[in-house]
């Protein structure tokens, strides 16, 4: 969540404008890792959403155990799961509608994607691990088959009509073309589904290629997290838990890459292909193993406190970043900029020079959001759905 919030620092766009960027492999590597890829592959930034969804699954076994211990029954918990699903989807739509002339009914946002899949995840939380594995496998296989069976676009397909350049370098040929941008099964489904809602203008395509139906394979990502959470709650030794998470995670990373390399299923985050779900879940499992080993097993916890503050109020942080950035940054300039220029002889955010002003501005605002989260944490105020 903290990494997701750091988007307000505009690091990639700022570094690209530096004079030495073109000749600096180090800067180019940083920018590459802090941006979403245009289509296939994986970067650090691409891993934010799957990690977040994976952790939703990890948390569920602990939540269910706590609520069952308080005497809550399945019916009551399921009704709450439905409410949580609706609230997450509604919040995602609300945030995507800010600044628009009318409600923007879109369902590819991380909150709406979690909301759409959460009731199914909740039910699977009561199943045995083998059924959870089976559900994840069937979901990914069925989703892969839906794309594979749907007619491929072909050489005469009018890509510019769906917002994709005709000679875009990310176009696949042959069997893999079933997963091309805005010419696949789920893109066709969105053209029908999203036009069922009132819109400013008819929906024709998503500029980024994102899809509503991605919630189906991303449900598998959450199920993999559910399995990991079940493992952490088990009576196995800490060493065994870490070893199993790393081993299964490594298999996932390699298997996802192999499916892409063999041409069976491209690894594309934007449309959450099954190979991407497997690959990204593998990395998330490895990251969880490392975190568990360091924090729970070794007991090195103090360093993680800033992350705990954000994690305990992740929804609040998400909302602040989307709604308050312009207000807070503008207020700082209005009330403090004249002090900086008078006493320090430079504008408020140009302490490291004008080229770095966006990074400093975003960093200061992010620090303020963290302090608000700390204030909430100290007082036991947690925004929960």
C-alpha positions in Angstrom: 0.0 0.0 0.0 2.8 2.4 0.8 4.4 1.7 -2.6 1.1 2.2 -4.3 0.7 5.5 -2.5 4.1 6.6 -3.6 2.7 7.2 -7.1 2.0 10.8 -6.0 5.8 11.4 -6.0 5.8 11.0 -9.9 9.3 9.4 -9.7 9.3 7.9 -13.3 8.1 11.0 -15.1 10.5 13.2 -13.1 13.6 11.0 -13.7 12.8 10.8 -17.5 13.2 14.6 -17.7 16.7 14.7 -16.2 19.5 15.6 -18.6 21.5 12.4 -17.8 18.6 10.0 -18.0 19.3 8.8 -21.6 22.8 7.7 -20.7 22.1 6.2 -17.3 21.3 2.5 -17.1 20.7 2.9 -13.4 18.0 5.6 -13.8 16.4 3.7 -16.6 16.2 0.5 -14.5 14.6 2.5 -11.7 12.0 4.0 -14.1 11.4 0.6 -15.6 10.6 -1.0 -12.3 8.3 1.9 -11.2 6.1 1.8 -14.2 3.5 -0.6 -15.5 4.6 -2.5 -18.6 2.6 -1.7 -21.7 1.6 -5.4 -22.0 3.6 -8.5 -21.3 6.2 -9.1 -18.5 6.6 -8.1 -14.9 8.0 -5.2 -13.0 8.0 -4.2 -9.3 5.1 -1.8 -10.0 3.1 -4.5 -11.7 3.4 -6.5 -8.5 1.5 -4.1 -6.3 -2.0 -5.1 -7.1 -1.4 -8.9 -7.1 0.4 -8.6 -3.8 -2.5 -6.6 -2.3 -5.0 -9.2 -3.5 -2.8 -12.1 -2.4 -2.8 -10.6 1.1 -6.6 -10.3 1.1 -6.5 -14.1 0.9 -3.8 -14.5 3.5 -5.8 -12.5 6.0 -9.0 -14.4 5.6 -8.2 -17.5 7.6 -7.2 -15.3 10.6 -10.3 -13.3 10.3 -12.6 -16.3 10.1 -10.9 -17.9 13.1 -11.3 -14.8 15.1 -15.0 -14.4 14.3 -15.8 -18.0 14.8 -14.1 -17.7 18.2 -16.5 -14.9 19.0 -19.5 -17.2 18.2 -20.5 -15.7 14.9 -22.2 -18.1 12.5 -21.7 -18.6 8.8 -24.9 -16.8 7.9 -24.0 -13.6 9.7 -20.5 -13.7 8.3 -21.7 -14.3 4.8 -24.0 -11.3 4.9 -21.1 -9.2 6.1 -19.0 -10.6 3.2 -21.7 -9.5 0.8 -21.8 -6.1 2.3 -18.0 -5.8 2.2 -18.0 -6.9 -1.5 -20.6 -4.2 -2.3 -18.8 -1.5 -0.3 -15.4 -2.2 -2.0 -16.9 -2.2 -5.5 -18.9 1.0 -4.7 -15.8 2.8 -3.3 -13.8 1.8 -6.3 -16.4 3.2 -8.7 -16.8 6.4 -6.5 -13.0 7.1 -6.7 -12.9 6.5 -10.4 -15.8 8.9 -10.8 -14.1 11.9 -9.1 -14.0 14.9 -11.5 -16.4 13.4 -14.0 -19.8 14.6 -15.2 -21.5 11.4 -14.0 -20.9 8.1 -12.3 -18.1 6.2 -14.1 -19.2 2.6 -13.9 -15.9 0.8 -14.3 -14.8 -2.4 -12.6 -11.1 -2.9 -13.3 -9.9 -1.0 -10.2 -8.3 -3.0 -7.5 -11.0 -2.3 -5.0 -13.8 -3.4 -7.4 -11.9 -6.4 -8.5 -11.5 -7.5 -4.8 -15.2 -6.8 -4.2 -16.4 -8.8 -7.1 -14.4 -11.9 -6.1 -14.6 -11.6 -2.3 -17.9 -13.6 -1.7 -16.5 -16.6 -3.6 -13.3 -16.3 -1.6 -15.2 -16.2 1.6 -17.1 -19.4 0.9 -13.8 -21.1 -0.1 -12.4 -20.1 3.2 -14.4 -22.9 4.8 -13.2 -25.5 2.3 -10.3 -27.9 2.7 -7.0 -26.9 1.1 -7.4 -29.5 -1.7 -10.7 -28.0 -2.7 -9.1 -24.5 -2.6 -6.3 -25.8 -4.9 -8.9 -27.4 -7.2 -11.0 -24.2 -7.3 -8.0 -22.1 -8.3 -6.9 -24.6 -11.0 -10.4 -24.8 -12.5 -10.8 -21.0 -12.5 -7.5 -20.5 -14.3 -8.1 -23.3 -16.8 -11.6 -22.2 -17.5 -10.5 -18.6 -18.1 -7.7 -19.7 -20.3 -10.1 -21.8 -22.4 -12.5 -18.9 -22.8 -9.8 -16.8 -24.4 -8.4 -19.7 -26.4 -11.8 -20.6 -27.9 -12.8 -17.1 -28.7 -11.9 -16.2 -32.4 -8.5 -14.6 -32.7 -8.4 -11.1 -34.2 -6.7 -12.0 -37.5 -4.5 -9.8 -39.7 -7.5 -7.7 -40.9 -8.7 -6.7 -37.4 -9.2 -2.9 -37.1 -7.0 -2.2 -34.1 -7.2 1.6 -34.3 -11.0 1.3 -33.7 -10.2 -0.1 -30.3 -7.5 2.3 -29.4 -4.5 0.2 -30.4 -2.0 1.2 -33.1 -2.0 -1.2 -36.1 1.7 -1.9 -35.8 2.0 -1.8 -32.0 5.1 -3.8 -31.1 3.2 -5.8 -28.4 0.9 -7.5 -30.9 1.1 -11.3 -30.7 0.8 -13.5 -33.7 -0.6 -17.1 -34.0 -2.2 -18.7 -31.0 -1.0 -16.1 -28.6 -3.0 -13.4 -30.5 -6.1 -14.6 -28.5 -4.7 -12.4 -25.7 -4.0 -9.3 -27.8 -5.1 -5.9 -26.4 -8.7 -5.0 -26.7 -9.4 -7.8 -29.2 -9.9 -10.7 -26.8 -12.8 -12.4 -25.2 -13.1 -10.3 -22.1 -12.8 -7.1 -24.1 -15.8 -8.2 -26.1 -17.6 -9.0 -22.9 -16.9 -5.5 -21.6 -18.2 -3.8 -24.7 -21.6 -5.5 -23.9 -21.5 -5.3 -20.1 -20.3 -1.8 -19.5 -22.9 -0.4 -22.0 -25.7 -1.7 -19.7 -24.9 1.2 -17.4 -25.6 4.9 -18.0 -22.5 6.5 -19.5 -21.3 9.9 -20.8 -20.7 8.1 -24.1 -20.9 4.5 -25.2 -18.1 2.3 -24.0 -15.9 1.0 -26.9 -12.6 0.0 -25.3 -10.4 0.6 -22.2 -7.3 2.6 -23.1 -5.1 0.5 -20.9 -6.6 -2.8 -22.0 -7.9 -3.5 -18.5 -10.9 -5.8 -18.1 -13.9 -6.3 -15.8 -13.6 -10.1 -16.1 -10.1 -10.0 -14.7 -11.7 -10.5 -11.3 -12.1 -14.1 -12.2 -8.4 -15.1 -12.5 -7.5 -12.6 -9.8 -9.9 -14.6 -7.6 -7.3 -17.4 -8.1 -4.6 -15.0 -6.8 -6.7 -14.5 -3.7 -7.2 -18.2 -3.3 -3.4 -18.8 -3.5 -3.2 -16.2 -0.7 -5.9 -18.1 1.2 -3.8 -21.2 1.0 -0.7 -19.3 2.3 -2.7 -17.9 5.2 -3.9 -21.4 6.1 -0.3 -22.6 6.1 0.7 -19.7 8.4 -2.1 -20.6 10.8 -1.1 -24.3 10.9 0.9 -26.0 13.5 3.9 -26.5 11.3 7.3 -25.2 12.4 8.3 -21.7 11.3 11.2 -23.1 9.3 8.9 -25.5 7.4 6.4 -22.7 6.7 9.1 -20.5 5.2 10.6 -23.3 3.2 7.2 -24.3 1.8 6.2 -20.7 0.8 9.6 -20.2 -0.9 9.4 -23.6 -2.7 5.8 -23.1 -3.9 6.5 -19.5 -4.8 9.6 -20.4 -6.9 7.5 -23.0 -8.8 4.9 -20.4 -9.4 7.4 -17.9 -10.7 9.0 -20.4 -13.1 5.7 -22.0 -14.2 4.2 -18.6 -15.1 7.3 -17.7 -17.2 7.3 -21.1 -18.8 3.7 -20.8 -19.9 4.6 -17.5 -21.5 7.8 -18.7 -23.1 6.1 -21.8 -24.6 3.4 -19.7 -26.1 0.6 -21.4 -24.1 -0.5 -18.3 -22.3 1.2 -14.8 -22.4 2.0 -13.3 -19.1 0.0 -10.0 -19.1 -0.9 -8.2 -15.9 -3.4 -5.8 -17.5 -5.7 -8.7 -18.4 -4.6 -11.0 -15.6 -3.8 -14.0 -17.7 -3.6 -17.3 -15.9 0.2 -17.3 -16.4 0.3 -13.9 -14.8 -1.8 -15.1 -11.8 0.6 -18.0 -11.2 3.8 -16.0 -11.7 2.7 -13.0 -9.6 1.4 -15.2 -6.8 4.7 -16.9 -6.8 6.6 -13.7 -6.1 4.0 -12.7 -3.5 4.5 -16.0 -1.7 8.2 -15.5 -1.6 7.8 -11.9 -0.3 5.5 -13.3 2.4 8.0 -15.9 3.3 10.7 -13.4 3.7 8.5 -11.1 5.8 7.3 -13.9 8.0 10.9 -15.1 8.5 12.2 -11.7 9.4 9.3 -10.4 11.5 7.6 -13.4 13.1 10.3 -16.0 13.1 13.4 -13.9 13.8 11.4 -11.3 15.8 12.9 -8.2 14.0 9.7 -6.1 14.2 10.6 -2.5 15.0 11.8 -1.6 11.5 8.3 -2.6 10.2 6.4 -0.2 12.4 6.0 2.5 9.6 4.5 -0.2 7.3 2.2 -1.5 10.1 0.8 2.1 10.5 -0.1 2.1 6.8 -1.3 -1.5 6.6 -3.7 -1.1 9.6 -5.4 1.7 7.7 -4.8 0.7 4.1 -8.3 1.8 2.9 -7.8 5.2 4.6 -4.4 5.7 2.9 -5.9 4.6 -0.5 -8.7 7.2 -0.2 -6.4 10.0 1.0 -4.1 9.5 -1.9 -6.9 9.6 -4.4 -8.9 12.5 -2.9 -6.6 14.7 -0.8 -3.4 15.1 -2.7 -4.3 18.2 -4.6 -5.8 19.8 -1.6 -2.8 19.1 0.7 -0.2 20.1 -1.9 -2.1 23.2 -2.8 -2.5 24.2 0.9 1.2 23.7 1.5 2.1 26.0 -1.3 -0.5 28.6 -0.2 0.5 28.8 3.4 4.1 27.8 3.6 5.7 28.6 0.2 6.2 32.3 1.0 8.1 31.3 4.2 10.4 29.0 2.2 11.1 31.7 -0.4 11.6 34.4 2.2 13.8 32.5 4.7 15.4 29.9 2.5 15.5 31.8 -0.8 13.9 29.0 -2.8 10.3 27.7 -3.4 9.0 25.1 -0.9 9.5 22.0 -3.0 12.7 23.0 -4.8 15.2 22.2 -2.0 17.0 19.8 -4.3 16.5 21.8 -7.4 13.5 22.4 -9.7 13.8 19.1 -11.6 13.1 17.2 -8.4 10.2 19.3 -7.2 7.5 16.8 -8.0 9.3 14.1 -6.0 9.8 16.3 -3.0 6.2 17.6 -3.2 4.8 14.0 -3.4 7.2 12.9 -0.6 6.0 15.7 1.8 2.4 15.0 1.1 2.9 11.3 1.6 4.6 12.0 4.9 1.6 14.0 6.0 -0.7 11.2 5.0 1.5 8.8 7.0 1.3 11.1 10.1 -2.5 11.1 9.7 -2.4 7.3 9.7 -0.1 7.4 12.7 -2.6 9.6 14.5 -5.4 7.2 13.7 -3.3 4.2 14.7 -2.4 5.7 18.1 -6.1 6.4 18.9 -7.3 3.0 17.6 -9.2 4.5 14.7 -9.3 2.1 11.8 -11.3 2.5 8.7 -12.7 -1.0 8.0 -15.3 -2.3 5.6 
